[in-house]
Structure formats: C-alpha cells, structure tokens
Amino acid sequence: MSIGKTIAFFPEACYGPALNSVGIAQACEKLGHKEVFLTDPGLSGVYSGYGFEEHAVNMSEPMPPEEMAKYWTDFIDGHIPNFALSPYDQIDNYVKECWENIVNTSVWAEKDLPGILDKVKPDLICVDNVILFPACKQYGVPWVRIVSCSENEVTDPKIPPHLSGCGENDFEAQQAYRDKFNEVIAPIHAEFNEHLKSCGIDPYPIGQFCEDSPYLNLLLYPEPVKFNRSIPLDPKKFQHLEGCVRAEADYEIPTFDAHNDGKLIYLSFGSLGCGDTDLLNRIINELGKQPYRVLVNVGDYMDAYTDLPPNVKISNWFPQPTVIDQMDMVIHHGGNNTFTECLYFGKPAIIMPYVWDGHDNATRVQETGHGFKMHRSNWEPEELISKIEACLNDEAIQAKMASTSKHMKQFNGPERAAGLLDQLLKDNS
C-alpha cells in the first residue's frame, strides 16, 4: 500500500455525500493514508466528529452561522409547496434555484480552494458534487469523481435524465424533461461556462455541469438496480462500489409504550425533508393507529411534535446505518445513501420523493422490485398501510431484498473504494 499519502475529500454540503465520503475515508484510514476534508462552513464539525482534519472553503458570501442557518431554513420552507409538484414542474422553481446556488458555489470556492489545496498538499483529491470545481481539476494531482447521487448523474442517451424520475423505458417523457431542463437552465449554464472560461477550461455542452474524471469515477449504485446503458461505462475509469455503508455508532432499540413486539419501521426524509413537519405529523398519526413500532428522524424540528402515539419515538438524529440494519422496512425520501443502505441491509422501502434524485430512486426502487414509489402528499391511509404490509410480507419483495443484500455484502463498498484509491496512488507515485 502507499503509506503516508494525503487524500483530500471534498463532498457536497449536505449529509448524504458528506457521510458517504466519511465511509470511504474510514476505509482509507485503515490502509494508512491521511484523510483531510474540505468543507462548506455549514458542515464544519461533521468530519472532525469522526476524527478527521477539516479545512473550511467558503461556498457563498460569508455570513454568521445563524444567518446561514436561517437562509437555508427559509429556502426549504419557501419551496415546501413545490415538493408536491412533478419533477418536470419543479424545473421552473426548485431545480432552477438550486442550480443557481450550485453554480455560485463553484465560483465562490475558486477564491479559497487553490490556497487551501496548497496548504493541504494532497496526493489525491476526491470530489463528490454535481458541479466541477476548476481548482480540483487543475491542482496537478489525480482527482476522482464520486457519484453519491443516482447513477444517471453520469448521462447516457438511453437512460432517464438525472432528476427526472422518468421510467427507464418512457423515452418520450425523458426527452420532454431534457428539453425543458435545457431551456430553463440555459442562462445559468451560460454563466457557468463563463466561469470555466475564466479558469482556462473549455465550455461544457448545454445541461452539463461536471465532467468525468480521466483517472477514476466511483458510483454507489449496485448491480441489481443499475440502468441499461446504450454506451457501457469503461471499467478502467468507472467502478460501481455496490453501495458504500459507513461504520456508525451502536444503537439499542428503545422500549415502546405500545406494540412493543410489533414490526419496526424507520421514517426519515433527510436533513432537508425534516422541514416538512406537516407531512411527517400526518404519517406519524396514521402509523400510530397500526401495530408497528416506529422511529422517526425529525432533525432540528423536535418542537413540532406533541402528543406522540405510544408506538412512536422521535429523535433529531439516528446512527442511520445501524438503525436500518435493525428495521423491518423503511419510509424515506429517496436520498441515495438511504436508498443504498436499505438495499445493503435488505430492507424494503416506500420512497416518497420530494426533490432531486429522490425522484429517480423512487422510480427505480419500484421498477426493480425493491419497494414502492408514493407521492409525498397525494395519498390515502389505505394506500400507505397496504404498501407497508406488502413490504413486510410480500414473498417476492423479501426474496429480492435478500438477494440484493447478499450481493452487496460481498463487496464492502468503502473497502472497495479505498482499494481503488490506493491503487490509483500507487500508479501515480
């Protein structure tokens, strides 16, 4: 192994990519490498909490932490009505505003990133984001693209476009989404191309905001849910990690005041989806009428929940992989970490997507027989309970989950990623 090398991880500023990179870094650490995290100030403390060195990179105009927190709270609260829209109808609002912010992160990061890289002096840079950061490409050491979102972030003309939630064979809907996305995103994309030009990088074609690494690209999607591409990915440059489940703290299932022998359900809509407290309260109310035990991740909104049913426990945080391993099924928003963790541990899921690649993963979980897709708000209690019961009792779903879990556990995604990064360091030493 290449002892003593420094690997810089630069994940997107949200918990899914962040914790995915933590899992890979934990495995790299076991091989003797030094892991350093470059982070948006809003996630400062996350990586040091796992024992890793952190360096803050301003991804927007600096502001006090309380103002930054309020900005994102207001952003999410303002878009909650849009969460009920179709992926196509979200292009004009949530998707457009997200890409405006994302382009801004690349522009702002370029102010700090070159100097921080000079300070860290990495031998390898791993970037998990939907946009290119020119300094990472131009620093002079190998860089790796990690795709912790849906696999269709790496495009192909015969698979659904990223964020669209289209069916694999619904080519008419796929093209309609591409056309609408490119139309709405054109001014933002032009601004990004100006940024690339200022950094000496050739412009990207419309709709593209990142590029494949010429060295190595790591995808989380496992074989049982991969898309059927018209242009196969080059295995010398693209590797599927078959999931990437990190090590987490132990968790003991609490004692419930009712149905203490009932099936276990974990409900989580991720750090952003926690803001939709009305929806979570509605689901909690329905599950409180059933003979299940339910754990609910409510994030920073603990005060929004009163008079909980006796079979429901809430928390602002759970060691999610450890918890999912002990569940019977999961209800979630379709974030890629939760999606792949459910597959890894063999837990069927109901996905109620609201934004981003949750739409893609919701469609994929149903297309491949690993659970169900449901609209986040347009549902009746009978539908919810019926799908929960199918997840718990349907023999075909249970067999599919067992097979996929067995397949994924053969590989150990974090260790696989660490081995590939170690070999890349060897090859370029």
VEXDREN-2710 file (C-alpha; in Angstrom, 1 decimal):
% VEXDREN-2710
k/r/px/py/pz
1/MET/0.0/0.0/0.0
2/SER/1.0/3.6/-0.5
3/ILE/1.6/4.6/3.2
4/GLY/1.6/8.2/4.1
5/LYS/-0.3/9.7/1.2
6/THR/-2.8/12.6/1.8
7/ILE/-6.3/12.2/0.3
8/ALA/-8.5/15.3/0.3
9/PHE/-12.2/14.7/0.3
10/PHE/-14.5/17.5/-0.9
11/PRO/-18.1/16.4/-0.6
12/GLU/-21.2/18.4/-1.4
13/ALA/-22.5/20.4/1.6
14/CYS/-25.3/18.1/2.6
15/TYR/-25.3/15.0/4.8
16/GLY/-25.7/12.3/2.1
17/PRO/-22.5/12.9/0.2
18/ALA/-20.7/14.0/3.4
19/LEU/-21.4/10.7/5.2
20/ASN/-20.7/8.7/2.1
21/SER/-17.2/10.2/1.9
22/VAL/-16.8/9.6/5.7
23/GLY/-17.3/5.9/5.0
24/ILE/-14.7/5.8/2.2
25/ALA/-12.3/7.9/4.4
26/GLN/-12.7/5.4/7.3
27/ALA/-11.6/2.6/5.0
28/CYS/-8.7/4.6/3.6
29/GLU/-7.5/5.4/7.1
30/LYS/-7.2/1.6/7.7
31/LEU/-4.8/1.5/4.8
32/GLY/-2.5/4.1/6.4
33/HIS/-3.4/7.2/4.5
34/LYS/-4.1/10.6/5.9
35/GLU/-7.7/11.9/5.2
36/VAL/-8.4/15.6/5.1
37/PHE/-11.9/17.1/4.5
38/LEU/-12.6/20.3/2.6
39/THR/-15.9/21.5/3.8
40/ASP/-18.5/24.2/3.5
41/PRO/-18.5/26.1/6.8
42/GLY/-22.1/25.0/7.3
43/LEU/-20.9/21.4/7.9
44/SER/-17.9/22.3/10.0
45/GLY/-17.6/19.8/12.8
46/VAL/-19.2/16.9/11.0
47/TYR/-15.9/15.5/9.8
48/SER/-13.9/16.3/12.9
49/GLY/-16.6/14.5/14.8
50/TYR/-15.4/11.3/13.1
51/GLY/-11.8/12.3/13.8
52/PHE/-10.8/13.8/10.5
53/GLU/-8.9/17.1/9.8
54/GLU/-11.2/19.8/8.4
55/HIS/-10.5/22.9/6.2
56/ALA/-13.4/25.3/5.6
57/VAL/-14.0/26.5/2.0
58/ASN/-16.4/29.4/1.6
59/MET/-19.0/28.3/-0.9
60/SER/-21.0/31.5/-0.8
61/GLU/-20.6/35.0/0.6
62/PRO/-19.6/34.5/4.2
63/MET/-22.3/35.2/6.8
64/PRO/-22.7/34.4/10.6
65/PRO/-23.8/30.8/11.2
66/GLU/-27.2/31.9/12.5
67/GLU/-27.9/33.9/9.3
68/MET/-26.7/30.9/7.1
69/ALA/-29.0/28.5/9.0
70/LYS/-31.9/30.9/8.6
71/TYR/-31.2/31.3/4.9
72/TRP/-31.4/27.6/4.3
73/THR/-34.4/27.2/6.5
74/ASP/-36.2/29.9/4.6
75/PHE/-35.1/28.4/1.3
76/ILE/-36.6/25.0/2.2
77/ASP/-39.8/26.4/3.8
78/GLY/-40.3/28.6/0.7
79/HIS/-40.2/25.5/-1.5
80/ILE/-42.3/23.1/0.5
81/PRO/-45.3/23.8/-1.8
82/ASN/-43.2/22.9/-4.8
83/PHE/-42.3/19.5/-3.2
84/ALA/-45.7/18.2/-4.3
85/LEU/-45.0/19.0/-7.9
86/SER/-43.9/16.5/-10.6
87/PRO/-40.1/16.5/-11.4
88/TYR/-41.0/18.2/-14.7
89/ASP/-42.9/21.0/-13.0
90/GLN/-40.1/21.5/-10.4
91/ILE/-37.7/22.6/-13.2
92/ASP/-39.1/26.2/-13.2
93/ASN/-38.7/26.7/-9.4
94/TYR/-36.7/24.4/-7.1
95/VAL/-34.4/22.9/-9.7
96/LYS/-33.7/26.3/-11.3
97/GLU/-32.9/27.9/-7.9
98/CYS/-30.8/25.0/-6.8
99/TRP/-28.6/25.2/-10.0
100/GLU/-28.2/29.0/-9.5
101/ASN/-26.9/28.3/-6.0
102/ILE/-24.7/25.4/-7.1
103/VAL/-23.0/27.5/-9.8
104/ASN/-22.4/30.1/-7.2
105/THR/-20.6/27.6/-5.0
106/SER/-18.2/26.8/-7.8
107/VAL/-17.5/30.5/-8.4
108/TRP/-17.0/31.2/-4.7
109/ALA/-14.9/28.1/-4.0
110/GLU/-12.4/29.2/-6.5
111/LYS/-11.5/32.1/-4.2
112/ASP/-10.3/29.9/-1.4
113/LEU/-9.7/26.5/-2.9
114/PRO/-6.3/27.0/-4.6
115/GLY/-4.8/28.3/-1.4
116/ILE/-6.3/25.6/0.8
117/LEU/-5.0/22.9/-1.6
118/ASP/-1.5/24.4/-1.4
119/LYS/-1.8/24.2/2.4
120/VAL/-3.1/20.6/2.5
121/LYS/-0.8/19.4/-0.4
122/PRO/-3.0/16.4/-1.2
123/ASP/-1.7/13.5/-3.3
124/LEU/-5.2/12.7/-4.4
125/ILE/-8.5/14.7/-4.5
126/CYS/-11.9/13.1/-4.3
127/VAL/-14.9/15.3/-5.2
128/ASP/-18.5/14.3/-4.6
129/ASN/-20.6/17.0/-6.2
130/VAL/-22.8/17.7/-9.3
131/ILE/-20.6/20.6/-10.4
132/LEU/-16.9/21.0/-11.4
133/PHE/-14.5/22.9/-9.1
134/PRO/-11.8/24.0/-11.5
135/ALA/-9.1/24.1/-8.8
136/CYS/-9.5/20.4/-8.1
137/LYS/-9.1/19.5/-11.7
138/GLN/-6.1/21.8/-12.2
139/TYR/-4.2/21.3/-9.0
140/GLY/-1.8/18.8/-10.6
141/VAL/-2.6/15.5/-8.8
142/PRO/-5.1/12.8/-9.8
143/TRP/-8.7/13.7/-9.0
144/VAL/-11.6/11.3/-8.5
145/ARG/-15.3/11.9/-9.2
146/ILE/-17.6/10.3/-6.6
147/VAL/-21.2/9.9/-7.7
148/SER/-23.3/9.6/-4.5
149/CYS/-26.4/10.6/-6.3
150/SER/-28.3/8.4/-8.6
151/GLU/-26.2/6.6/-11.3
152/ASN/-27.9/8.6/-14.0
153/GLU/-25.9/11.6/-13.0
154/VAL/-23.5/10.0/-15.4
155/THR/-25.5/10.5/-18.6
156/ASP/-26.5/8.2/-21.4
157/PRO/-29.0/8.9/-24.2
158/LYS/-31.0/5.8/-23.4
159/ILE/-31.5/6.2/-19.7
160/PRO/-33.6/8.7/-17.8
161/PRO/-32.1/12.1/-17.3
162/HIS/-30.9/13.0/-13.8
163/LEU/-33.6/14.4/-11.5
164/SER/-36.4/13.5/-13.9
165/GLY/-37.9/10.4/-12.2
166/CYS/-38.8/9.1/-15.6
167/GLY/-39.3/5.4/-16.2
168/GLU/-36.5/3.5/-17.8
169/ASN/-38.5/2.9/-21.0
170/ASP/-40.5/6.1/-21.1
171/PHE/-38.4/7.7/-23.8
172/GLU/-41.0/10.4/-24.7
173/ALA/-41.1/11.7/-21.1
174/GLN/-37.3/11.5/-20.9
175/GLN/-36.9/13.7/-23.9
176/ALA/-39.5/16.2/-22.7
177/TYR/-37.7/16.6/-19.5
178/ARG/-34.3/17.1/-21.2
179/ASP/-35.8/19.8/-23.5
180/LYS/-37.5/21.6/-20.6
181/PHE/-34.4/21.4/-18.4
182/ASN/-32.1/22.7/-21.1
183/GLU/-34.4/25.6/-21.9
184/VAL/-34.8/26.8/-18.3
185/ILE/-31.2/26.2/-17.3
186/ALA/-29.6/27.9/-20.4
187/PRO/-28.9/31.3/-18.7
188/ILE/-27.4/29.7/-15.6
189/HIS/-25.4/27.3/-17.8
190/ALA/-24.0/30.2/-19.8
191/GLU/-22.9/31.9/-16.6
192/PHE/-21.1/28.7/-15.6
193/ASN/-19.4/28.4/-18.9
194/GLU/-18.1/32.0/-18.4
195/HIS/-16.7/30.8/-15.1
196/LEU/-15.0/27.9/-16.8
197/LYS/-13.5/30.2/-19.4
198/SER/-12.1/32.5/-16.7
199/CYS/-10.3/29.4/-15.3
200/GLY/-9.0/28.3/-18.7
201/ILE/-11.4/25.4/-19.2
202/ASP/-13.3/24.8/-22.4
203/PRO/-17.1/25.3/-22.2
204/TYR/-19.5/22.4/-21.5
205/PRO/-22.4/21.5/-23.7
206/ILE/-25.8/22.7/-22.6
207/GLY/-27.1/20.9/-19.5
208/GLN/-23.6/19.6/-18.4
209/PHE/-22.1/21.0/-15.2
210/CYS/-19.5/18.4/-14.4
211/GLU/-17.2/16.0/-16.3
212/ASP/-15.9/12.5/-15.8
213/SER/-12.6/12.2/-14.2
214/PRO/-9.9/10.8/-16.6
215/TYR/-8.5/8.9/-13.6
216/LEU/-11.4/7.2/-11.8
217/ASN/-15.1/7.6/-11.2
218/LEU/-16.8/5.9/-8.3
219/LEU/-20.6/5.2/-8.4
220/LEU/-22.6/4.0/-5.4
221/TYR/-25.4/2.2/-7.4
222/PRO/-25.2/-1.6/-7.1
223/GLU/-25.7/-4.1/-9.9
224/PRO/-29.3/-5.1/-9.1
225/VAL/-30.6/-1.5/-9.8
226/LYS/-28.1/-0.3/-12.5
227/PHE/-29.5/1.2/-15.6
228/ASN/-29.2/-0.5/-19.0
229/ARG/-26.9/1.9/-20.9
230/SER/-26.6/2.2/-24.6
231/ILE/-22.9/3.1/-24.1
232/PRO/-21.3/0.9/-21.4
233/LEU/-19.1/2.6/-18.9
234/ASP/-15.4/1.9/-19.3
235/PRO/-14.4/-0.3/-16.3
236/LYS/-10.9/1.2/-16.3
237/LYS/-12.4/4.6/-15.3
238/PHE/-15.8/3.7/-13.8
239/GLN/-16.3/1.4/-10.8
240/HIS/-19.5/0.6/-9.0
241/LEU/-19.0/0.4/-5.3
242/GLU/-22.1/-1.7/-4.8
243/GLY/-23.1/0.7/-2.1
244/CYS/-21.0/2.5/0.5
245/VAL/-22.2/2.0/4.0
246/ARG/-20.2/3.7/6.7
247/ALA/-19.5/2.4/10.2
248/GLU/-21.7/4.1/12.8
249/ALA/-22.3/4.1/16.5
250/ASP/-24.3/1.2/18.1
251/TYR/-28.0/1.8/18.7
252/GLU/-30.3/-0.1/21.1
253/ILE/-33.9/-0.2/20.1
254/PRO/-35.9/1.6/22.9
255/THR/-38.8/0.2/24.8
256/PHE/-42.2/1.4/23.4
257/ASP/-45.3/2.1/25.4
258/ALA/-47.4/0.1/22.9
259/HIS/-47.0/-2.8/20.4
260/ASN/-43.5/-3.4/21.8
261/ASP/-43.3/-6.6/19.8
262/GLY/-44.5/-5.0/16.6
263/LYS/-42.6/-4.7/13.3
264/LEU/-40.0/-2.0/13.2
265/ILE/-40.3/1.0/10.8
266/TYR/-37.8/3.8/10.3
267/LEU/-39.2/7.0/8.9
268/SER/-36.8/9.7/7.6
269/PHE/-37.0/12.4/5.0
270/GLY/-33.4/13.6/5.4
271/SER/-32.0/16.8/6.7
272/LEU/-33.9/18.9/4.2
273/GLY/-37.2/17.0/4.2
274/CYS/-37.4/17.3/8.0
275/GLY/-38.7/20.8/7.4
276/ASP/-42.0/19.4/6.1
277/THR/-43.3/18.8/9.6
278/ASP/-47.0/18.7/8.5
279/LEU/-46.3/15.7/6.3
280/LEU/-44.3/13.9/9.0
281/ASN/-47.0/14.5/11.5
282/ARG/-49.6/13.2/9.1
283/ILE/-47.6/9.9/8.6
284/ILE/-46.9/9.6/12.4
285/ASN/-50.7/10.0/13.0
286/GLU/-51.5/7.1/10.6
287/LEU/-48.7/4.8/11.9
288/GLY/-49.9/5.5/15.4
289/LYS/-53.1/3.6/14.6
290/GLN/-51.2/0.5/13.5
291/PRO/-49.5/-2.3/15.4
292/TYR/-46.0/-1.2/14.4
293/ARG/-43.0/0.3/16.3
294/VAL/-41.8/3.5/14.6
295/LEU/-38.6/5.5/14.8
296/VAL/-38.8/9.0/13.2
297/ASN/-35.9/11.3/12.3
298/VAL/-37.3/14.8/12.7
299/GLY/-34.0/16.7/12.5
300/ASP/-34.0/20.2/14.0
301/TYR/-37.8/20.3/14.4
302/MET/-38.3/18.4/17.7
303/ASP/-40.7/21.1/19.0
304/ALA/-43.1/20.5/16.1
305/TYR/-44.2/17.1/17.6
306/THR/-46.5/16.8/20.6
307/ASP/-48.8/14.1/21.9
308/LEU/-46.9/11.3/20.1
309/PRO/-48.6/7.9/19.7
310/PRO/-47.2/5.4/22.2
311/ASN/-45.7/3.3/19.4
312/VAL/-43.6/6.2/18.0
313/LYS/-40.2/7.5/19.1
314/ILE/-38.6/10.6/17.6
315/SER/-35.1/12.0/17.6
316/ASN/-33.1/14.8/16.0
317/TRP/-30.6/12.2/14.8
318/PHE/-30.0/8.5/14.5
319/PRO/-26.9/6.5/13.5
320/GLN/-28.8/5.6/10.4
321/PRO/-26.9/2.5/9.0
322/THR/-27.0/0.9/12.5
323/VAL/-30.7/1.6/12.8
324/ILE/-31.7/0.5/9.3
325/ASP/-30.0/-2.8/9.9
326/GLN/-32.4/-3.5/12.7
327/MET/-35.6/-2.4/10.9
328/ASP/-38.2/-4.4/9.0
329/MET/-38.9/-1.7/6.4
330/VAL/-38.1/2.0/5.8
331/ILE/-40.1/5.0/4.6
332/HIS/-37.8/7.7/3.2
333/HIS/-37.4/10.5/0.7
334/GLY/-35.1/8.7/-1.8
335/GLY/-31.7/10.2/-0.8
336/ASN/-29.1/7.9/-2.3
337/ASN/-27.4/7.0/1.0
338/THR/-30.7/5.8/2.5
339/PHE/-31.6/4.1/-0.8
340/THR/-28.4/2.1/-1.0
341/GLU/-28.4/1.4/2.8
342/CYS/-31.8/-0.2/2.5
343/LEU/-30.6/-2.3/-0.3
344/TYR/-27.4/-3.3/1.5
345/PHE/-29.3/-4.4/4.6
346/GLY/-32.1/-6.0/2.7
347/LYS/-34.9/-3.7/3.9
348/PRO/-37.8/-2.9/1.5
349/ALA/-38.7/0.7/1.3
350/ILE/-41.5/3.1/0.4
351/ILE/-40.0/6.2/-1.2
352/MET/-41.9/9.4/-1.0
353/PRO/-39.7/11.7/-3.1
354/TYR/-39.8/15.5/-3.0
355/VAL/-36.8/16.8/-4.8
356/TRP/-33.6/16.0/-6.7
357/ASP/-32.6/12.4/-7.3
358/GLY/-35.2/11.1/-4.8
359/HIS/-37.5/11.1/-7.9
360/ASP/-35.1/8.8/-9.8
361/ASN/-34.6/6.5/-6.8
362/ALA/-38.3/6.2/-6.1
363/THR/-39.0/5.2/-9.7
364/ARG/-36.0/2.8/-9.6
365/VAL/-37.0/1.1/-6.3
366/GLN/-40.4/0.2/-7.8
367/GLU/-39.1/-0.7/-11.3
368/THR/-36.6/-3.2/-9.8
369/GLY/-39.0/-4.8/-7.2
370/HIS/-37.3/-3.4/-4.1
371/GLY/-40.3/-1.5/-2.7
372/PHE/-42.7/1.2/-3.8
373/LYS/-42.9/4.8/-5.0
374/MET/-45.6/7.0/-3.5
375/HIS/-46.5/10.6/-4.0
376/ARG/-45.3/12.6/-0.9
377/SER/-48.7/14.1/-0.2
378/ASN/-51.3/12.8/-2.6
379/TRP/-52.1/9.5/-0.8
380/GLU/-54.8/7.9/1.3
381/PRO/-54.1/6.0/4.6
382/GLU/-55.3/2.8/3.0
383/GLU/-52.6/3.0/0.3
384/LEU/-49.8/3.7/2.8
385/ILE/-50.8/0.8/5.0
386/SER/-51.2/-1.6/2.1
387/LYS/-47.8/-0.8/0.8
388/ILE/-46.2/-1.2/4.2
389/GLU/-47.9/-4.6/4.6
390/ALA/-46.6/-5.6/1.1
391/CYS/-43.0/-4.6/2.1
392/LEU/-43.3/-6.6/5.3
393/ASN/-45.0/-9.7/3.9
394/ASP/-44.7/-10.0/0.1
395/GLU/-42.5/-13.0/-0.6
396/ALA/-41.2/-11.7/-4.0
397/ILE/-40.1/-8.4/-2.4
398/GLN/-38.5/-10.3/0.5
399/ALA/-36.6/-12.6/-1.8
400/LYS/-35.5/-9.7/-4.0
401/MET/-34.2/-7.8/-0.9
402/ALA/-32.3/-10.9/0.4
403/SER/-30.7/-11.5/-3.0
404/THR/-29.6/-7.8/-3.4
405/SER/-28.3/-7.6/0.2
406/LYS/-26.2/-10.8/-0.3
407/HIS/-24.8/-9.4/-3.5
408/MET/-23.8/-6.1/-2.0
409/LYS/-22.3/-7.5/1.2
410/GLN/-19.8/-9.5/-0.9
411/PHE/-18.1/-6.3/-1.9
412/ASN/-18.0/-3.8/1.0
413/GLY/-18.2/-0.5/-0.8
414/PRO/-16.0/1.6/1.4
415/GLU/-13.2/-1.0/1.4
416/ARG/-13.6/-1.4/-2.4
417/ALA/-13.3/2.4/-2.8
418/ALA/-10.3/2.6/-0.6
419/GLY/-8.6/-0.2/-2.5
420/LEU/-9.2/1.6/-5.8
421/LEU/-7.9/4.9/-4.4
422/ASP/-4.8/3.1/-3.0
423/GLN/-4.1/1.6/-6.4
424/LEU/-4.5/5.0/-8.1
425/LEU/-2.0/6.4/-5.7
426/LYS/0.4/3.6/-6.5
427/ASP/0.0/4.0/-10.2
428/ASN/0.7/7.7/-10.0
429/SER/3.5/7.7/-7.4
END
